[in-house]
Amino acid sequence: MTDKPTRDQIVEAADRLFYRQGYEHTSFSDIADVVRISRGNFYYHFKTKDEILDAVVEARLANTQAMLERWESAGKTPADRIRSFINLLIANRADIKRYGCPVGTLCGELAKLNHAAQGEANKLFTLFRTWLGQQFTLLGRPNDADALAMHLLARSQGVATLANAFQDESFIREEVAAMHAWLEACAEDAKPASRPKRKHTGQRSSRVR
């Protein structure tokens, strides 16, 4: 038994079902059955499935923002914080293998449906893009920060899609390791060049031998 308000239970159940079954194939009855409420109680909170979708996207945006803030607090360096993003693939590997990426699958489905909520759902990617760009800027790559953010987003989406298609969890682990190595290379490239040697003044230094 949960102490959460009924509306929150509906949104959480819908979020899970939209991810696992898809928005189009999830009905009011499916959600009501999970929450175990009557139709009358359900319609008191939401009149249409689109209203539920709006609430799900709003909740995902809030949860993603909260997660990014936790990464900000926990990560000592920009590289540490970017690693937190990469490691999402490991933390969610079982669900990704079975259902794909929750953000990518929802955005893709809404795009196919030409749904009015597509733009709002895409804000989830924009949140990650903006945040990653900020981290790459702090890492010392201001000139190509957005390009690096988009590359990492695209690579993580590709990993999720192929891991789901081939049902291959080991592929996720291999690609995560490769992304960590790529991040290290990005950090190395961002390091300032070593200081130039001092010009010879013609005076010999008094070094103790």
FIVO-740064 format. One record per residue (C-alpha): residue in three letters; x, y, z. Coordinates in pm, whole numbers, plus 50000, padded with zeros to 5 digits. Each point is the difference from the previous one (the first is absolute). Layout:
% FIVO-740064
alaXYZ...
This chain:
% FIVO-740064
met500005000050000thr501405033749902asp499435033350171lys500465019149673pro497035020249872thr497894981949742arg500985024449728asp503714992750056gln499324962649992ile498235003949666val502895019849852glu502604974950122ala498014970549867ala499465017449665asp503705008449978arg500974963350043leu497374987949753phe500825026249736tyr503604988350021arg499304962949989gln496974998649770gly500175033149819tyr497675029850032glu497684989449719his499524964650133thr499305010250360ser496345004850088phe498195016550289ser499064965050118asp503654989050005ile500945029150225ala496934996550222asp500714962850047val503545007150122val498885027150242arg496894980050099ile497545028449993ser496525003749856arg499335017249668gly498195027850186asn503015006950222phe502284998649695tyr497975025349800tyr499925023350298his503745005249950phe500384996349622lys497405003749727thr502174988949706lys503114979449936asp501695031149860glu499595016550341ile501774970350155leu502775002449740asp500525036750083ala500284991150369val502464971749926val502255022949793glu499835026750270ala500984974350265arg502874986949787leu501335035249949ala499875006850375asn501654966750083thr502725005349739gln500755034950132ala500234986250354met502374972549881leu502255025449826glu500125020450320arg501034969050197trp502794993649751glu501105036150040ser500234995750377ala501674965949994gly502495005449719lys503235017050101thr501085006849642pro498215004849665ala501374966349887asp498484983450309arg496635015249917ile500154989549636arg500854964850114ser496744999950197phe498145005249673ile501934972349826asn499414976250289leu496225003649963leu500314973549730ile501414975850258ala497555009350274asn497024994949764arg501484972149789ala497284974150073asp497175023449896ile501985013549705lys500644964949872arg496304992050020tyr498315033049910gly502635024149867cys500645035250129pro496955015150176val500675034549853gly500834988149650thr497074976049973leu497455025950113cys501375027749777gly500184976249705glu496444987750045leu498565035050039ala501885011049687lys498454971349802leu496565009450131asn500665036849926his498725005750352ala499625035050139ala502074990350307gln503054991249789gly501665033750055glu499504998250375ala501414964850017asn503045010949799lys500865023750285leu501344969350180phe502754997249741thr500545037650015leu500524997950377phe502744974149954arg501535018649706thr500205033050186trp501344984150318leu502634979349819gly501055030849804gln500555018550326gln502124971550133phe502174998349688thr500485037750022leu501184996250359leu502224971449887gly501865024849782arg498314994349665pro497865031549955asn500425001649622asp498544965749929ala498014993950321asp496634997149825ala501404977549728leu501484977050266ala496705000050191met498084990549686his502554972949915leu499644984450344leu496205002249986ala499954984149656arg502394972450103ser498004991450313gln496804998649795gly501674977549745val501224976750273ala496504998050152thr498394993149662leu502434972449900ala500064984050345asn496204997949981ala500044987049642phe502604973050067gln499064993650365asp503685003550085glu500925012850347ser503724993649947phe499905024849711ile498875027050245arg502954993050230glu502495000649713glu498655032749862val499935016350344ala503674991250045ala500745014949657met498125031950089his502025003550321ala503204996949795trp498685025949754leu499245023750289glu503544995850132ala501345009349657cys497765030849994ala501335010250340glu503604994749888asp499455021949694ala498595027150225lys503105001950221pro502025031949947ala503304996349823ser503064997150219arg501705032450092pro502645011849752lys503574996750111arg501685031050137lys502175018949759his503734995650054thr501325031050173gly503654991749965gln500414996350375arg500824966450147ser497814988550281ser501604991050329arg498774964250031val501134978250286arg501584968949861
